[in-house]
Amino acid sequence: MSVVWARWPLLLGLAFVVVVLFFRGGCVEAWARFWSWRERRRTLAGIAH
């Protein structure tokens, strides 16, 4: 466990880079997109069955 605590700045930096590169609107917009995608998928699955 001490290895994780010694490297927390690296892990935090990697998380920051991922957010900047892949979540254009930040975490809040990514969360909203995930929920809208999930709802669309649910309605399409409901129509198909």
Residue frames as a rotation matrix with the C-alpha (Angstrom) as fourth column:
MET 1
0.566 0.825 0.000 0.00
0.825 -0.566 0.000 0.00
0.000 0.000 -1.000 0.00
SER 2
0.312 -0.500 -0.808 2.89
0.277 -0.766 0.580 2.38
-0.909 -0.405 -0.101 0.62
VAL 3
-0.682 -0.539 0.495 3.83
0.603 -0.031 0.797 2.18
-0.414 0.842 0.346 -3.07
VAL 4
0.067 0.801 0.594 0.45
0.928 -0.269 0.259 3.67
0.367 0.534 -0.761 -3.99
TRP 5
0.809 0.273 -0.521 0.82
0.505 -0.775 0.379 6.52
-0.301 -0.570 -0.765 -1.53
ALA 6
-0.122 -0.930 -0.346 4.33
0.352 -0.366 0.861 7.27
-0.928 -0.017 0.372 -2.74
ARG 7
-0.864 -0.248 0.437 3.09
0.470 -0.089 0.878 7.58
-0.179 0.965 0.194 -6.31
TRP 8
0.064 0.986 -0.151 -0.17
0.795 -0.142 -0.590 9.45
-0.603 -0.082 -0.793 -5.81
PRO 9
0.001 -0.051 -0.999 1.10
-0.318 -0.947 0.048 12.55
-0.948 0.317 -0.017 -7.67
LEU 10
-0.920 -0.346 -0.183 1.76
-0.293 0.300 0.908 10.38
-0.260 0.889 -0.378 -10.74
LEU 11
-0.623 0.753 0.212 -1.70
0.769 0.639 -0.008 8.79
-0.142 0.158 -0.977 -10.54
LEU 12
0.197 0.690 -0.696 -3.36
0.473 -0.689 -0.549 12.17
-0.859 -0.221 -0.462 -10.08
GLY 13
-0.357 -0.429 -0.830 -1.41
-0.502 -0.661 0.558 13.59
-0.788 0.615 0.020 -13.01
LEU 14
-0.989 0.020 0.145 -2.45
0.124 0.639 0.759 10.70
-0.078 0.769 -0.635 -15.25
ALA 15
-0.201 0.978 -0.050 -6.08
0.895 0.162 -0.415 11.17
-0.398 -0.128 -0.908 -14.25
PHE 16
0.128 0.192 -0.973 -5.80
0.007 -0.981 -0.192 14.88
-0.992 0.018 -0.127 -15.07
VAL 17
-0.753 -0.476 -0.454 -4.31
-0.454 -0.124 0.883 14.15
-0.477 0.870 -0.123 -18.49
VAL 18
-0.803 0.516 0.298 -7.10
0.594 0.740 0.316 11.67
-0.058 0.431 -0.901 -19.28
VAL 19
0.124 0.884 -0.451 -9.75
0.714 -0.395 -0.578 14.22
-0.689 -0.251 -0.680 -18.32
VAL 20
-0.051 -0.201 -0.978 -8.14
-0.335 -0.920 0.206 16.95
-0.941 0.338 -0.020 -20.40
LEU 21
-0.877 -0.410 -0.251 -7.66
-0.363 0.223 0.905 14.75
-0.315 0.884 -0.345 -23.46
PHE 22
-0.887 0.461 -0.037 -10.85
0.362 0.740 0.567 12.74
0.288 0.489 -0.823 -23.54
PHE 23
-0.009 0.911 -0.412 -13.53
0.975 -0.084 -0.205 14.63
-0.221 -0.404 -0.888 -21.60
ARG 24
-0.450 -0.243 0.860 -13.97
0.650 -0.749 0.128 17.81
0.613 0.616 0.495 -23.60
GLY 25
0.169 0.616 0.769 -16.54
-0.161 -0.753 0.639 19.35
0.972 -0.231 -0.028 -21.26
GLY 26
-0.513 -0.412 0.753 -15.01
-0.806 -0.072 -0.588 17.96
0.297 -0.908 -0.295 -18.09
CYS 27
-0.997 0.063 -0.035 -16.29
0.072 0.914 -0.400 15.23
0.007 -0.401 -0.916 -15.84
VAL 28
-0.412 0.905 -0.102 -19.79
-0.188 -0.194 -0.963 16.68
-0.891 -0.378 0.251 -15.54
GLU 29
0.119 0.439 -0.891 -20.38
-0.962 -0.171 -0.213 16.66
-0.246 0.882 0.402 -19.30
ALA 30
-0.691 -0.408 -0.596 -18.87
-0.552 0.831 0.072 13.17
0.466 0.379 -0.800 -19.58
TRP 31
-0.891 0.422 0.169 -21.29
0.109 0.559 -0.822 11.97
-0.441 -0.714 -0.543 -16.89
ALA 32
-0.043 0.914 -0.404 -24.24
-0.498 -0.370 -0.784 13.58
-0.866 0.168 0.471 -18.68
ARG 33
-0.126 -0.068 -0.990 -23.19
-0.977 0.180 0.112 12.03
0.171 0.981 -0.089 -21.99
PHE 34
-0.958 -0.249 -0.141 -22.90
-0.215 0.952 -0.220 8.62
0.189 -0.181 -0.965 -20.34
TRP 35
-0.592 0.794 0.138 -26.44
0.068 0.219 -0.973 8.88
-0.803 -0.567 -0.184 -18.92
SER 36
0.159 0.663 -0.731 -27.93
-0.778 -0.372 -0.506 10.07
-0.608 0.649 0.457 -22.22
TRP 37
-0.462 -0.393 -0.795 -26.14
-0.804 0.564 0.188 7.24
0.374 0.726 -0.576 -24.07
ARG 38
-0.988 0.090 0.123 -27.48
0.008 0.837 -0.547 4.77
-0.152 -0.540 -0.828 -21.54
GLU 39
-0.229 0.967 -0.112 -31.04
-0.205 -0.160 -0.965 6.06
-0.951 -0.198 0.235 -21.92
ARG 40
0.070 0.199 -0.978 -30.83
-0.985 -0.142 -0.100 5.94
-0.158 0.970 0.186 -25.73
ARG 41
-0.773 -0.438 -0.458 -29.54
-0.511 0.859 0.041 2.39
0.376 0.265 -0.888 -25.53
ARG 42
-0.813 0.527 0.248 -32.38
0.065 0.505 -0.861 1.42
-0.578 -0.684 -0.445 -23.20
THR 43
0.086 0.903 -0.421 -35.05
-0.530 -0.316 -0.787 2.87
-0.843 0.291 0.451 -25.47
LEU 44
-0.123 -0.185 -0.975 -33.55
-0.971 0.224 0.080 1.19
0.204 0.957 -0.207 -28.54
ALA 45
-0.965 -0.231 -0.123 -33.42
-0.195 0.948 -0.253 -2.14
0.175 -0.220 -0.960 -26.71
GLY 46
-0.527 0.842 0.120 -37.04
-0.048 0.112 -0.993 -1.65
-0.849 -0.528 -0.019 -25.65
ILE 47
0.176 0.567 -0.805 -38.10
-0.862 -0.307 -0.404 -0.98
-0.476 0.765 0.434 -29.23
ALA 48
-0.452 -0.461 -0.764 -36.24
-0.809 0.572 0.133 -4.01
0.376 0.678 -0.632 -30.58
HIS 49
-0.996 0.076 -0.038 -37.84
0.085 0.892 -0.444 -6.43
0.001 -0.445 -0.895 -28.11
